[in-house]
Amino acid sequence: MGTTGLSVQGSFQLSQNITPATCRNADGKIRLTALNTVGPYSFEWSTGVQNTGMTSNVDSVSQVAAGTYSCIVTNGNGCFVT
């Protein structure tokens, strides 16, 4: 059984909706929503491993395997959370 969670550091808040991947499958999903701040928003996703192709400028990623993922979310004022 895996662990899911979100650690937020920055100037505004995020809510999360995480669907964990099932055993050895890339069928998980992560969706983030910025709260109490102004848009538009940008989302920069990463697995922490270079050259994985895991970057997206959308609020969610899908078909992800179990692992550690990070996202930098920037709001319309240029403030960000990680």
PyMOL commands that set and color helices and strands:
alter all, ss='L'
color gray80, all
select strands_A, chain A and resi 13-19+28-35+42-46+60-64+70-74+80-81
alter strands_A, ss='S'
color yellow, strands_A
deselect
rebuild
show_as cartoon
